Amino acid sequence: MSRFRKIWWLGVVAAVCALAPAQTQRENPPPGGVKPLEPQAGAPAEGGAAAPVDPKTFVIGAEDVVLIRVWREPELSGPVRVRTDGKISLPLGGEVVAAGKTPEQLSQDITKALGGFVNSPLVIVSVQEVRSKRYSITGEVGRPGIYPLVSPTTVIEAIVQAGGLKEYAKKSKITILRHGKLLKFNYNDVVRGKNLAQNVLLENGDLIVVP
């Protein structure tokens, strides 16, 4: 083989060797070359089911959402928000005062209001969403947040509903902020049966702070 031919073959081999890594890199991209998808903004967060409301004892307030169901009258049925003046508007019955009444009492009032338009109306009222009475709990608990106050609830019950205390919570330093006042709460004492008076019933707007 001539010297020129040897040089030509050596050049071909060198070119093939140089191209091989590049070809392999194109066929097998590095694992980090593809960016993972980001969670979409505005995705709905998980939420718990609303606590049941006793239709005989719960008192409806402004901003609550009530569900009115009139038997065989779908156009008169549906959710209605209680206005800030405490009233709701009905398609036929006009305005009815809802605030300050239980769901059962409101059912009776709506039945009377519809009596002149519907033959023997059968009305059922339930509370779909509680907005008038709420309390908040923050700090070292499992699920801090805002909770509807749908039934008489003590501080201990609120802590349990919020997932309990975390490991490093300062159990003797819990406080309740109520209308500018500061109430102290010692979890250790209450669970031991001491000073039970501090385990007060919560009021609308209370804030429980667990340091």
Stockholm file with secondary structure:
# STOCKHOLM 1.0

chainA/1-211         MSRFRKIWWLGVVAAVCALAPAQTQRENPPPGGVKPLEPQAGAPAEGGAAAPVDPKTFVIGAEDVVLIRVWREPELSGPVRVRTDGKISLPLGGEVVAAGKTPEQLSQDITKALGGFVNSPLVIVSVQEVRSKRYSITGEVGRPGIYPLVSPTTVIEAIVQAGGLKEYAKKSKITILRHGKLLKFNYNDVVRGKNLAQNVLLENGDLIVVP
#=GR chainA/1-211 SS CCHHHHHHHHHHHHHHHHHHHHHHHHHSCCGGGSCCCCCCTTCCCCCCCCCCCCTTTCCCCTTCEEEEEETTCGGGCEEEECCTTSEEEETTTEEEECTTSCHHHHHHHHHHHHTTTSSSCCEEEEEEECCSSEEEEEESBSSCEEEECCSCCBHHHHHHHTTCBCTTCCTTCEEEEETTEEEEECHHHHHTTCSGGGSCBCCTTCEEEEC
#=GC SS_cons         CCHHHHHHHHHHHHHHHHHHHHHHHHHSCCGGGSCCCCCCTTCCCCCCCCCCCCTTTCCCCTTCEEEEEETTCGGGCEEEECCTTSEEEETTTEEEECTTSCHHHHHHHHHHHHTTTSSSCCEEEEEEECCSSEEEEEESBSSCEEEECCSCCBHHHHHHHTTCBCTTCCTTCEEEEETTEEEEECHHHHHTTCSGGGSCBCCTTCEEEEC
//
